[in-house]
């Protein structure tokens, strides 16, 4: 039976390029000269850390970071901004952004229910952080992909592992 997997993964190369471009702009901007402003990417932990001297400066760094990521084609929904701003030694503060990977259970349930409600002759099952959709023919699967693109337009889902 043909099937495909629905996943939610960020392109780490584009994120790295966006962070690198942010670092370049922060190092050359006049309002950040002589301050502790910096942005770092922790790829293993899938986090972006921004450090500044005040909440206002963190907001300025965030604006630069978001602009550079959007320019690279990264959907900002992949970033989960932590609510708590950490105080570091002296007058430094740090903001942490977690990079989302994988479909959370709430979103997976929405995807499965959208497929069931559409009355398309396919079955969807949650398998860890992916949703596998199976059907009797490829045409039904393509209809399901198009329906998910319309229903979940605000979520950057990927459709891969297409098998016959």
DSSP file (Angstrom, degrees, kcal/mol; ACC not computed):
  #  RESIDUE AA STRUCTURE BP1 BP2  ACC     N-H-->O    O-->H-N    N-H-->O    O-->H-N    TCO  KAPPA ALPHA  PHI   PSI    X-CA   Y-CA   Z-CA
    1    1 A X              0   0    0      0, 0.0   135,-0.2     0, 0.0   136,-0.1   0.000 360.0 360.0 360.0 133.3    0.0    0.0    0.0
    2    2 A X  E     +A  135   0A   0    133,-0.5   133,-2.1   162,-0.2     2,-0.3  -0.335 360.0 167.2 -65.2 148.0    1.3    3.4   -0.9
    3    3 A X  E     -AB 134 163A   0    160,-1.9   160,-3.0   131,-0.2     2,-0.3  -0.977  20.2-164.2-154.4 164.2    2.2    5.8    2.0
    4    4 A X  E     -A  133   0A   0    129,-2.0   129,-2.8    -2,-0.3     2,-0.4  -0.973  20.0-124.5-147.7 160.3    4.0    9.0    2.9
    5    5 A X  E     -AB 132 160A   0    155,-3.2   155,-2.4    -2,-0.3     2,-0.6  -0.888  11.3-148.8-109.5 138.2    5.2   10.6    6.1
    6    6 A X  E     +AB 131 159A   0    125,-2.8   125,-2.0    -2,-0.4     2,-0.3  -0.930  30.0 169.8-103.1 121.9    4.2   14.1    7.3
    7    7 A X  E     - B   0 158A   0    151,-2.7   151,-3.1    -2,-0.6     2,-0.4  -0.808  32.8-143.9-129.6 168.9    7.0   15.7    9.3
    8    8 A X        +     0   0    0    121,-0.4    94,-3.5    -2,-0.3     2,-0.4  -0.864  36.8 153.0-135.8  98.5    8.0   19.1   10.8
    9    9 A X        -     0   0    0     -2,-0.4     2,-0.2   147,-0.3    92,-0.1  -0.989  36.2-132.8-134.0 138.5   11.7   19.8   10.5
   10   10 A X        -     0   0    0     90,-0.4     2,-1.0    -2,-0.4     3,-0.1  -0.594  26.9-116.4 -84.1 148.1   13.7   23.0   10.3
   11   11 A X     >  -     0   0    0     -2,-0.2     4,-2.0     1,-0.2     3,-0.3  -0.758  26.5-165.7 -84.8 102.5   16.5   23.4    7.8
   12   12 A X  H  > S+     0   0    0     -2,-1.0     4,-2.7     1,-0.2    -1,-0.2   0.775  83.9  59.7 -65.1 -27.2   19.5   23.8   10.1
   13   13 A X  H  > S+     0   0    0      2,-0.2     4,-2.3     1,-0.2    -1,-0.2   0.936 108.0  44.7 -66.1 -44.9   21.7   25.0    7.2
   14   14 A X  H  > S+     0   0    0     -3,-0.3     4,-2.4     2,-0.2    -2,-0.2   0.886 113.7  50.7 -65.9 -38.0   19.3   28.0    6.6
   15   15 A X  H  X S+     0   0    0     -4,-2.0     4,-2.5     2,-0.2    -2,-0.2   0.928 110.1  49.5 -64.9 -43.8   19.1   28.6   10.4
   16   16 A X  H  X S+     0   0    0     -4,-2.7     4,-2.6     1,-0.2    -2,-0.2   0.909 111.5  49.3 -60.9 -42.3   22.9   28.6   10.7
   17   17 A X  H  X S+     0   0    0     -4,-2.3     4,-2.4     2,-0.2    -1,-0.2   0.908 111.2  49.8 -63.8 -41.5   23.2   31.0    7.7
   18   18 A X  H  X S+     0   0    0     -4,-2.4     4,-1.9     2,-0.2    -2,-0.2   0.901 112.2  47.0 -63.4 -41.3   20.6   33.3    9.3
   19   19 A X  H  X S+     0   0    0     -4,-2.5     4,-2.4     2,-0.2    -2,-0.2   0.902 111.5  51.4 -67.2 -41.0   22.5   33.3   12.7
   20   20 A X  H  X S+     0   0    0     -4,-2.6     4,-2.0     1,-0.2    -2,-0.2   0.906 110.4  48.6 -62.1 -41.5   25.8   33.9   10.9
   21   21 A X  H  X S+     0   0    0     -4,-2.4     4,-2.2     2,-0.2    -1,-0.2   0.868 110.2  52.2 -66.1 -35.7   24.3   36.9    9.1
   22   22 A X  H  X S+     0   0    0     -4,-1.9     4,-2.7     2,-0.2     5,-0.2   0.910 107.5  51.8 -64.8 -41.9   22.9   38.2   12.4
   23   23 A X  H  X S+     0   0    0     -4,-2.4     4,-2.1     1,-0.2    -2,-0.2   0.911 109.5  50.3 -60.7 -42.6   26.3   37.9   14.0
   24   24 A X  H  X S+     0   0    0     -4,-2.0     4,-1.1     1,-0.2    -1,-0.2   0.932 112.8  45.4 -62.2 -45.5   27.9   39.9   11.2
   25   25 A X  H  X S+     0   0    0     -4,-2.2     4,-1.6     1,-0.2     3,-0.4   0.906 112.1  51.0 -66.7 -40.3   25.2   42.7   11.4
   26   26 A X  H  < S+     0   0    0     -4,-2.7    -1,-0.2     1,-0.2    -2,-0.2   0.881 108.6  52.6 -64.3 -37.2   25.5   42.9   15.2
   27   27 A X  H  < S+     0   0    0     -4,-2.1    -1,-0.2    -5,-0.2    -2,-0.2   0.753 116.6  38.8 -71.2 -21.9   29.3   43.2   15.1
   28   28 A X  H  < S+     0   0    0     -4,-1.1    -1,-0.2    -3,-0.4    -2,-0.2   0.610  89.1 105.8-103.6 -13.2   29.1   46.1   12.6
   29   29 A X    ><  -     0   0    0     -4,-1.6     3,-0.9     1,-0.1     4,-0.4  -0.455  65.9-138.8 -73.4 139.7   26.1   48.0   14.0
   30   30 A X  G >  S+     0   0    0      1,-0.2     3,-1.2     2,-0.2    -1,-0.1   0.876  99.5  57.1 -64.6 -40.1   26.9   51.2   15.8
   31   31 A X  G 3  S+     0   0    0      1,-0.3    -1,-0.2     3,-0.0    -2,-0.1   0.625 108.8  47.7 -72.1 -10.4   24.4   50.8   18.6
   32   32 A X  G X  S+     0   0    0     -3,-0.9     3,-1.6    -6,-0.2     5,-0.3   0.431  81.8 122.3-104.3  -1.7   26.0   47.4   19.5
   33   33 A X  T <  S+     0   0    0     -3,-1.2     3,-0.1    -4,-0.4    -6,-0.1  -0.391  82.7   7.5 -64.1 133.4   29.6   48.6   19.6
   34   34 A X  T 3  S+     0   0    0      1,-0.3    -1,-0.3    -2,-0.1     2,-0.2   0.621 108.1 109.7  73.1  13.9   31.3   48.0   22.9
   35   35 A X  S <  S-     0   0    0     -3,-1.6    -1,-0.3     2,-0.1    -3,-0.1  -0.620  81.0-110.8-113.0 176.0   28.4   46.0   24.3
   36   36 A X        +     0   0    0     -2,-0.2     2,-0.2    -3,-0.1    15,-0.1   0.161  64.3 143.3 -91.1  18.3   28.0   42.3   25.2
   37   37 A X        +     0   0    0     -5,-0.3     2,-0.3   -11,-0.1    15,-0.2  -0.408  20.2 143.7 -65.9 126.5   25.5   41.8   22.3
   38   38 A X  E     -D   51   0B   0     13,-2.1    13,-2.7    -2,-0.2     2,-0.4  -0.989  36.7-149.9-159.5 158.4   25.9   38.4   20.7
   39   39 A X  E     -D   50   0B   0     -2,-0.3     2,-0.4    11,-0.2    11,-0.2  -0.999  17.8-177.0-131.4 133.2   24.0   35.5   19.1
   40   40 A X  E     -D   49   0B   0      9,-2.9     9,-2.9    -2,-0.4     2,-0.5  -0.982  17.8-142.3-132.8 147.0   25.2   31.9   19.2
   41   41 A X  E     -D   48   0B   0     -2,-0.4     2,-0.8     7,-0.2     7,-0.2  -0.931   5.7-163.4-108.1 123.3   23.7   28.7   17.7
   42   42 A X  E  >> -D   47   0B   0      5,-3.3     5,-2.2    -2,-0.5     4,-0.9  -0.862  10.8-177.9-103.8  95.9   23.9   25.5   19.7
   43   43 A X  T  45S+     0   0    0     -2,-0.8     3,-0.2     1,-0.2    -1,-0.2   0.876  76.7  51.6 -68.1 -38.7   23.2   22.9   17.0
   44   44 A X  T  45S+     0   0    0      1,-0.2    -1,-0.2     2,-0.1    -2,-0.0   0.904 118.3  37.6 -65.9 -39.8   23.3   19.8   19.2
   45   45 A X  T  45S-     0   0    0      2,-0.1    -1,-0.2    53,-0.0    -2,-0.2   0.549 107.2-128.8 -85.1  -7.8   20.8   21.3   21.7
   46   46 A X  T  <5 +     0   0    0     -4,-0.9    53,-2.9     1,-0.2     2,-0.3   0.957  63.9 129.7  55.0  55.3   18.9   22.9   18.8
   47   47 A X  E   < -DE  42  98B   0     -5,-2.2    -5,-3.3    51,-0.2     2,-0.4  -0.962  51.2-149.2-136.5 152.6   18.9   26.3   20.5
   48   48 A X  E     -DE  41  97B   0     49,-2.6    49,-2.7    -2,-0.3     2,-0.5  -0.995  17.8-161.0-119.3 128.2   19.8   29.9   19.7
   49   49 A X  E     -DE  40  96B   0     -9,-2.9    -9,-2.9    -2,-0.4     2,-0.4  -0.926   5.4-169.8-111.2 131.1   21.1   32.0   22.5
   50   50 A X  E     -DE  39  95B   0     45,-2.6    45,-2.7    -2,-0.5     2,-0.4  -0.982   5.3-165.7-118.8 134.7   21.1   35.8   22.4
   51   51 A X  E     +DE  38  94B   0    -13,-2.7   -13,-2.1    -2,-0.4     2,-0.3  -0.956  17.7 152.6-121.2 135.0   23.0   37.8   25.0
   52   52 A X  E     - E   0  93B   0     41,-2.5    41,-2.9    -2,-0.4     3,-0.1  -0.866  50.6-110.7-147.5-178.7   22.6   41.5   25.7
   53   53 A X  S    S+     0   0    0     -2,-0.3     2,-0.3    39,-0.2    41,-0.1   0.568  94.8   9.9 -97.3 -10.5   23.0   44.1   28.4
   54   54 A X  S  > S-     0   0    0     39,-0.1     4,-2.0     1,-0.1     5,-0.1  -0.969  78.2-101.4-157.2 168.8   19.2   44.9   28.8
   55   55 A X  H  > S+     0   0    0     -2,-0.3     4,-2.0     1,-0.2     5,-0.1   0.881 121.4  55.1 -63.0 -37.6   15.8   43.7   27.8
   56   56 A X  H  > S+     0   0    0      1,-0.2     4,-1.9     2,-0.2    -1,-0.2   0.914 107.0  49.1 -61.6 -43.0   15.7   46.5   25.2
   57   57 A X  H  > S+     0   0    0      1,-0.2     4,-2.4     2,-0.2    -1,-0.2   0.873 107.9  54.7 -66.0 -36.1   18.9   45.3   23.6
   58   58 A X  H  X S+     0   0    0     -4,-2.0     4,-2.6     1,-0.2    -1,-0.2   0.887 106.6  51.9 -62.5 -38.0   17.6   41.7   23.5
   59   59 A X  H  X S+     0   0    0     -4,-2.0     4,-2.1     2,-0.2    -2,-0.2   0.896 109.5  49.3 -64.7 -39.5   14.6   43.0   21.6
   60   60 A X  H  X S+     0   0    0     -4,-1.9     4,-1.9     2,-0.2    -2,-0.2   0.906 111.9  48.1 -65.3 -41.9   16.9   44.7   19.1
   61   61 A X  H  X S+     0   0    0     -4,-2.4     4,-2.8     1,-0.2    -2,-0.2   0.904 109.9  53.2 -64.3 -41.2   18.9   41.5   18.7
   62   62 A X  H  X S+     0   0    0     -4,-2.6     4,-3.0     1,-0.2     5,-0.2   0.894 106.7  52.2 -61.3 -40.9   15.7   39.5   18.2
   63   63 A X  H  X S+     0   0    0     -4,-2.1     4,-2.1     2,-0.2    -1,-0.2   0.912 112.0  45.6 -62.1 -42.6   14.6   41.9   15.5
   64   64 A X  H  X S+     0   0    0     -4,-1.9     4,-2.3     2,-0.2    -2,-0.2   0.934 114.2  48.8 -64.8 -46.0   17.9   41.4   13.6
   65   65 A X  H  X S+     0   0    0     -4,-2.8     4,-2.4     1,-0.2     5,-0.2   0.934 112.4  46.9 -60.9 -48.7   17.8   37.6   14.1
   66   66 A X  H  X S+     0   0    0     -4,-3.0     4,-2.6     1,-0.2     5,-0.2   0.905 111.9  51.4 -61.5 -41.8   14.2   37.3   12.9
   67   67 A X  H  X S+     0   0    0     -4,-2.1     4,-2.0    -5,-0.2    -1,-0.2   0.918 112.3  45.5 -62.5 -43.1   14.9   39.5    9.9
   68   68 A X  H  X S+     0   0    0     -4,-2.3     4,-1.2     2,-0.2    -1,-0.2   0.875 113.3  49.6 -70.4 -36.4   17.9   37.5    8.9
   69   69 A X  H  X>S+     0   0    0     -4,-2.4     5,-2.5     2,-0.2     4,-0.5   0.912 111.2  48.8 -68.2 -41.3   16.1   34.1    9.4
   70   70 A X  H ><5S+     0   0    0     -4,-2.6     3,-1.1     1,-0.2    -2,-0.2   0.891 107.4  55.8 -64.8 -38.2   13.2   35.3    7.3
   71   71 A X  H 3<5S+     0   0    0     -4,-2.0    -1,-0.2     1,-0.3    -2,-0.2   0.827 106.1  51.8 -62.1 -31.6   15.5   36.4    4.6
   72   72 A X  H 3<5S-     0   0    0     -4,-1.2    -1,-0.3    -3,-0.2    -2,-0.2   0.576 123.4-107.1 -79.9 -10.2   17.0   32.9    4.5
   73   73 A X  T <<5 +     0   0    0     -3,-1.1     2,-0.4    -4,-0.5    -3,-0.2   0.663  68.6 147.9  92.7  17.8   13.5   31.4    4.1
   74   74 A X      < -     0   0    0     -5,-2.5     2,-0.4   -60,-0.1    -1,-0.3  -0.732  48.6-127.5 -87.6 132.0   13.1   30.0    7.7
   75   75 A X    >   -     0   0    0     -2,-0.4     3,-1.9     1,-0.1     4,-0.2  -0.670  11.3-140.9 -78.2 128.1    9.6   30.1    9.1
   76   76 A X  G >  S+     0   0    0     -2,-0.4     3,-1.9     1,-0.3    -1,-0.1   0.691  93.9  79.2 -66.6 -17.7    9.7   31.8   12.4
   77   77 A X  G 3  S+     0   0    0      1,-0.3    -1,-0.3    77,-0.1    23,-0.1   0.710  80.8  69.1 -62.2 -18.0    7.2   29.2   13.8
   78   78 A X  G <  S+     0   0    0     -3,-1.9    22,-3.4    21,-0.1     2,-0.5   0.715  87.3  79.6 -71.7 -19.4   10.1   26.9   14.1
   79   79 A X  E <   -F   99   0B   0     -3,-1.9     2,-0.7    20,-0.2    20,-0.2  -0.771  63.5-163.3 -94.4 131.5   11.5   29.1   17.0
   80   80 A X  E     -F   98   0B   0     18,-3.1    18,-2.5    -2,-0.5     2,-0.4  -0.911  15.3-147.7-113.0 101.7   10.0   28.7   20.4
   81   81 A X  E     -F   97   0B   0     -2,-0.7    16,-0.2    16,-0.2     2,-0.2  -0.544  16.6-125.5 -74.1 125.8   11.0   31.7   22.4
   82   82 A X        -     0   0    0     14,-2.5    14,-0.1    -2,-0.4    -1,-0.1  -0.482   9.8-139.4 -70.3 139.8   11.4   30.9   26.1
   83   83 A X  S    S+     0   0    0     -2,-0.2     2,-0.4    12,-0.1    -1,-0.1   0.858  81.2  75.9 -67.9 -35.9    9.3   33.1   28.4
   84   84 A X        -     0   0    0     12,-0.0     2,-0.6     1,-0.0    12,-0.4  -0.648  68.7-150.7 -87.9 129.0   12.0   33.6   31.0
   85   85 A X        -     0   0    0     -2,-0.4     2,-0.3    10,-0.1    10,-0.2  -0.868  22.6-134.8 -93.7 123.2   15.0   35.9   30.4
   86   86 A X  E     -G   94   0B   0      8,-2.3     8,-2.7    -2,-0.6     2,-0.5  -0.587   6.8-136.4 -83.7 137.8   18.0   34.6   32.3
   87   87 A X  E     -G   93   0B   0     -2,-0.3     6,-0.2     6,-0.2     2,-0.2  -0.816  23.9-169.5 -89.9 126.8   20.2   37.0   34.3
   88   88 A X        -     0   0    0      4,-2.8     4,-0.1    -2,-0.5     6,-0.0  -0.433  41.8 -55.7-101.9-176.8   23.9   36.4   33.8
   89   89 A X  S >  S-     0   0    0     -2,-0.2     3,-1.1     2,-0.1     2,-0.2  -0.278 109.3  -5.4 -61.1 144.9   26.7   37.9   35.8
   90   90 A X  T 3  S-     0   0    0      1,-0.2    -2,-0.0    -3,-0.1   -37,-0.0  -0.520 130.4 -30.5  72.8-133.5   26.9   41.6   36.0
   91   91 A X  T 3  S+     0   0    0     -2,-0.2     2,-0.3    -4,-0.1    -1,-0.2   0.085 102.1 120.9-108.5  23.8   24.3   43.4   33.8
   92   92 A X    <   -     0   0    0     -3,-1.1    -4,-2.8    -4,-0.1     2,-0.3  -0.625  39.0-170.3 -89.0 146.0   24.0   40.7   31.1
   93   93 A X  E     -EG  52  87B   0    -41,-2.9   -41,-2.5    -2,-0.3     2,-0.4  -0.959   6.8-151.1-131.8 152.8   20.8   38.9   30.2
   94   94 A X  E     -EG  51  86B   0     -8,-2.7    -8,-2.3    -2,-0.3     2,-0.4  -0.977   4.1-161.9-129.7 138.3   20.2   35.9   27.9
   95   95 A X  E     -E   50   0B   0    -45,-2.7   -45,-2.6    -2,-0.4     2,-0.4  -0.964  13.0-152.8-115.4 134.6   17.2   34.9   25.8
   96   96 A X  E     -E   49   0B   0     -2,-0.4   -14,-2.5   -12,-0.4     2,-0.5  -0.912   6.7-166.6-112.4 133.9   17.0   31.3   24.6
   97   97 A X  E     -EF  48  81B   0    -49,-2.7   -49,-2.6    -2,-0.4     2,-0.4  -0.980  12.2-149.5-117.4 119.5   15.1   30.2   21.5
   98   98 A X  E     -EF  47  80B   0    -18,-2.5   -18,-3.1    -2,-0.5     2,-0.7  -0.713  12.4-134.2 -87.7 138.2   14.4   26.5   21.1
   99   99 A X  E     - F   0  79B   0    -53,-2.9   -20,-0.2    -2,-0.4     2,-0.2  -0.838  22.8-133.3 -94.0 118.6   14.3   25.1   17.5
  100  100 A X        +     0   0    0    -22,-3.4   -90,-0.4    -2,-0.7     2,-0.4  -0.482  28.4 174.7 -74.2 138.2   11.3   22.9   17.1
  101  101 A X        +     0   0    0     -2,-0.2   -92,-0.2   -92,-0.1    -2,-0.0  -0.980  47.5  20.7-142.0 131.9   11.7   19.5   15.4
  102  102 A X  S    S-     0   0    0    -94,-3.5     2,-0.5    -2,-0.4    28,-0.2   0.068  91.2 -72.9  92.1 153.8    9.1   16.9   15.0
  103  103 A X        -     0   0    0     26,-2.3     2,-0.1   -97,-0.2   -95,-0.0  -0.713  46.8-131.4 -85.9 126.7    5.3   17.1   15.2
  104  104 A X     >  -     0   0    0     -2,-0.5     4,-2.5     1,-0.1     5,-0.2  -0.357  25.8-108.2 -72.6 159.8    3.9   17.7   18.7
  105  105 A X  H  > S+     0   0    0      1,-0.2     4,-2.3     2,-0.2     5,-0.2   0.848 116.9  53.6 -62.7 -36.4    1.1   15.4   19.9
  106  106 A X  H  > S+     0   0    0      2,-0.2     4,-1.8     1,-0.2    -1,-0.2   0.936 112.6  43.6 -63.2 -45.5   -1.6   18.2   19.7
  107  107 A X  H  > S+     0   0    0      1,-0.2     4,-2.3     2,-0.2    -2,-0.2   0.888 111.5  54.5 -66.8 -39.0   -0.7   19.0   16.1
  108  108 A X  H  X S+     0   0    0     -4,-2.5     4,-2.4     1,-0.2    -1,-0.2   0.905 107.9  49.8 -61.2 -41.3   -0.5   15.3   15.2
  109  109 A X  H  X S+     0   0    0     -4,-2.3     4,-2.5     1,-0.2    -1,-0.2   0.881 109.5  51.7 -65.1 -37.5   -4.0   14.8   16.5
  110  110 A X  H  X S+     0   0    0     -4,-1.8     4,-2.3     2,-0.2    -2,-0.2   0.904 110.3  49.1 -63.8 -40.9   -5.2   17.8   14.5
  111  111 A X  H  X S+     0   0    0     -4,-2.3     4,-2.1     2,-0.2    -2,-0.2   0.933 112.4  47.2 -64.1 -46.2   -3.7   16.3   11.3
  112  112 A X  H  X S+     0   0    0     -4,-2.4     4,-2.3     1,-0.2    -2,-0.2   0.916 113.8  47.2 -62.5 -43.8   -5.2   12.9   11.9
  113  113 A X  H  X S+     0   0    0     -4,-2.5     4,-2.6     1,-0.2    -1,-0.2   0.866 109.8  53.8 -68.4 -34.3   -8.7   14.4   12.6
  114  114 A X  H  X S+     0   0    0     -4,-2.3     4,-1.1     2,-0.2    -1,-0.2   0.898 110.3  47.3 -64.7 -39.2   -8.4   16.7    9.5
  115  115 A X  H  <>S+     0   0    0     -4,-2.1     5,-0.7     2,-0.2     4,-0.4   0.910 113.7  47.3 -68.4 -41.3   -7.7   13.6    7.4
  116  116 A X  H ><5S+     0   0    0     -4,-2.3     3,-1.0     1,-0.2    -2,-0.2   0.900 112.1  49.8 -66.4 -40.2  -10.6   11.6    8.9
  117  117 A X  H 3<5S+     0   0    0     -4,-2.6    -1,-0.2     1,-0.2    -2,-0.2   0.712  99.1  67.1 -71.4 -20.0  -13.0   14.5    8.5
  118  118 A X  T 3<5S-     0   0    0     -4,-1.1    -1,-0.2    -3,-0.2    -2,-0.2   0.638  97.0-136.2 -77.2 -12.9  -12.1   15.0    4.9
  119  119 A X  T < 5 +     0   0    0     -3,-1.0     2,-0.3    -4,-0.4    -3,-0.1   0.686  50.4 150.5  64.0  20.1  -13.6   11.6    3.9
  120  120 A X      < -     0   0    0     -5,-0.7     2,-2.5     1,-0.1    -1,-0.2  -0.622  59.6-111.8 -78.2 144.1  -10.6   10.8    1.7
  121  121 A X  S    S+     0   0    0     -2,-0.3    15,-0.7    -3,-0.1     2,-0.3  -0.377  81.7 103.4 -81.2  65.0  -10.0    7.1    1.5
  122  122 A X  E     -C  135   0A   0     -2,-2.5     2,-0.4    -7,-0.2    13,-0.2  -0.943  60.8-135.5-137.7 159.8   -6.7    7.2    3.5
  123  123 A X  E     -C  134   0A   0     11,-3.1    11,-2.8    -2,-0.3     2,-0.4  -0.943  14.0-158.5-117.8 141.2   -5.7    6.3    7.0
  124  124 A X  E     -C  133   0A   0     -2,-0.4     2,-0.4     9,-0.2     9,-0.2  -0.952  10.1-178.4-119.7 138.8   -3.4    8.4    9.2
  125  125 A X  E     -C  132   0A   0      7,-2.6     7,-2.7    -2,-0.4     2,-0.5  -0.998  26.9-124.1-137.7 142.1   -1.5    7.1   12.2
  126  126 A X  E     +C  131   0A   0     -2,-0.4     2,-0.4     5,-0.2     5,-0.2  -0.721  27.3 179.8 -85.2 125.2    0.8    8.9   14.6
  127  127 A X  E >   -C  130   0A   0      3,-2.9     3,-1.2    -2,-0.5     2,-0.5  -0.793  59.0 -66.3-129.0  89.2    4.3    7.3   14.8
  128  128 A X  T 3  S-     0   0    0     -2,-0.4    -1,-0.0     1,-0.2   -26,-0.0  -0.568 117.5 -12.5  70.8-118.5    6.5    9.2   17.2
  129  129 A X  T 3  S+     0   0    0     -2,-0.5   -26,-2.3    -3,-0.1  -121,-0.4   0.124 128.7  68.8-104.8  20.8    7.0   12.7   15.9
  130  130 A X  E <  S- C   0 127A   0     -3,-1.2    -3,-2.9   -28,-0.2     2,-0.5  -0.895  70.5-136.4-128.8 163.3    5.7   11.9   12.4
  131  131 A X  E     -AC   6 126A   0   -125,-2.0  -125,-2.8    -2,-0.3     2,-0.5  -0.986  18.3-153.5-119.9 120.3    2.2   11.1   11.0
  132  132 A X  E     -AC   5 125A   0     -7,-2.7    -7,-2.6    -2,-0.5     2,-0.5  -0.814   6.9-163.6 -96.9 130.8    2.1    8.3    8.4
  133  133 A X  E     -AC   4 124A   0   -129,-2.8  -129,-2.0    -2,-0.5     2,-0.3  -0.960   9.2-177.0-115.9 126.3   -0.7    8.4    5.9
  134  134 A X  E     +AC   3 123A   0    -11,-2.8   -11,-3.1    -2,-0.5     2,-0.3  -0.916   7.5 161.5-123.5 150.5   -1.5    5.2    3.9
  135  135 A X  E     -AC   2 122A   0   -133,-2.1  -133,-0.5    -2,-0.3   -13,-0.2  -0.938  47.8-104.4-155.5 174.7   -4.0    4.6    1.1
  136  136 A X  S    S+     0   0    0    -15,-0.7     2,-0.3    -2,-0.3  -134,-0.2   0.805  99.4  20.9 -80.3 -29.2   -4.9    2.2   -1.7
  137  137 A X  S  > S-     0   0    0   -136,-0.1     4,-1.2     1,-0.1     3,-0.4  -0.947  74.7-116.2-139.8 163.6   -3.7    4.4   -4.5
  138  138 A X  H  > S+     0   0    0     -2,-0.3     4,-2.4     1,-0.2     5,-0.2   0.828 108.6  63.4 -65.0 -33.9   -1.3    7.4   -5.1
  139  139 A X  H  > S+     0   0    0      1,-0.2     4,-2.2     2,-0.2    -1,-0.2   0.896 101.6  50.4 -61.1 -41.1   -4.1    9.7   -6.2
  140  140 A X  H  > S+     0   0    0     -3,-0.4     4,-2.1     1,-0.2    -1,-0.2   0.890 110.2  51.0 -63.4 -38.3   -5.8    9.6   -2.8
  141  141 A X  H  X S+     0   0    0     -4,-1.2     4,-2.3     2,-0.2    -2,-0.2   0.895 109.3  49.8 -66.3 -39.5   -2.5   10.3   -1.1
  142  142 A X  H  X S+     0   0    0     -4,-2.4     4,-2.2     2,-0.2    -1,-0.2   0.876 110.0  50.8 -67.2 -36.4   -1.9   13.3   -3.4
  143  143 A X  H  X S+     0   0    0     -4,-2.2     4,-2.2    -5,-0.2    -1,-0.2   0.895 110.0  51.0 -64.6 -39.4   -5.4   14.6   -2.6
  144  144 A X  H  X S+     0   0    0     -4,-2.1     4,-2.4     2,-0.2    -2,-0.2   0.895 108.9  50.6 -65.3 -40.2   -4.6   14.2    1.1
  145  145 A X  H  X S+     0   0    0     -4,-2.3     4,-2.2     2,-0.2    -2,-0.2   0.934 111.8  47.2 -63.1 -46.0   -1.3   16.2    0.7
  146  146 A X  H  X S+     0   0    0     -4,-2.2     4,-1.6     1,-0.2    -2,-0.2   0.885 111.6  51.1 -63.7 -38.1   -3.2   19.0   -1.0
  147  147 A X  H  X S+     0   0    0     -4,-2.2     4,-2.9     1,-0.2     5,-0.2   0.912 110.5  48.8 -65.1 -42.3   -5.9   19.0    1.6
  148  148 A X  H  X S+     0   0    0     -4,-2.4     4,-2.7     1,-0.2    -2,-0.2   0.871 107.4  55.5 -65.7 -36.5   -3.3   19.2    4.4
  149  149 A X  H  < S+     0   0    0     -4,-2.2    -1,-0.2     1,-0.2    -2,-0.2   0.876 114.3  40.4 -63.0 -36.5   -1.5   22.1    2.7
  150  150 A X  H >< S+     0   0    0     -4,-1.6     3,-0.8    -5,-0.2    -2,-0.2   0.921 119.8  43.3 -76.7 -45.0   -4.8   24.0    2.6
  151  151 A X  H 3< S+     0   0    0     -4,-2.9     3,-0.2     1,-0.3    -2,-0.2   0.890 123.2  36.0 -68.6 -41.4   -6.0   23.0    6.2
  152  152 A X  T >< S+     0   0    0     -4,-2.7     3,-1.3    -5,-0.2     5,-0.4  -0.349  72.4 140.0-109.7  49.0   -2.6   23.5    7.9
  153  153 A X  T <  S+     0   0    0     -3,-0.8    -1,-0.2     1,-0.3    -2,-0.1   0.792  70.1  56.0 -65.1 -28.5   -1.3   26.5    5.9
  154  154 A X  T 3  S+     0   0    0     -3,-0.2     2,-0.5     2,-0.1    -1,-0.3   0.575  98.1  71.5 -82.1  -8.1    0.2   28.2    9.0
  155  155 A X  S <  S-     0   0    0     -3,-1.3     2,-2.0    -6,-0.1    -3,-0.1  -0.935  81.1-135.1-111.0 126.0    2.3   25.1    9.8
  156  156 A X        +     0   0    0     -2,-0.5  -147,-0.3   -81,-0.0     2,-0.1  -0.477  37.0 178.0 -81.0  74.6    5.3   24.4    7.5
  157  157 A X        -     0   0    0     -2,-2.0     2,-0.4    -5,-0.4  -149,-0.2  -0.465  18.3-146.1 -78.4 148.2    4.8   20.6    7.1
  158  158 A X  E     -B    7   0A   0   -151,-3.1  -151,-2.7    -2,-0.1     2,-0.6  -0.906   3.0-153.5-112.5 144.4    7.0   18.4    5.0
  159  159 A X  E     +B    6   0A   0     -2,-0.4     2,-0.2  -153,-0.2  -153,-0.2  -0.954  36.6 134.7-120.6 111.6    5.8   15.4    3.0
  160  160 A X  E     +B    5   0A   0   -155,-2.4  -155,-3.2    -2,-0.6     3,-0.1  -0.735  32.1  65.4-142.3-171.9    8.4   12.8    2.4
  161  161 A X  E     -     0   0A   0     -2,-0.2     2,-0.4  -157,-0.2    -1,-0.1   0.876  63.4-176.3  57.0  41.4    9.2    9.1    2.4
  162  162 A X  E     -     0   0A   0   -158,-0.2     2,-0.3    -3,-0.1  -158,-0.2  -0.574   5.2-179.7 -73.2 123.0    6.6    8.5   -0.4
  163  163 A X  E      B    3   0A   0   -160,-3.0  -160,-1.9    -2,-0.4    -3,-0.0  -0.941 360.0 360.0-129.5 147.6    6.4    4.8   -1.1
  164  164 A X              0   0    0     -2,-0.3  -162,-0.2  -162,-0.2    -1,-0.1   0.403 360.0 360.0 -98.4 360.0    4.4    2.6   -3.5
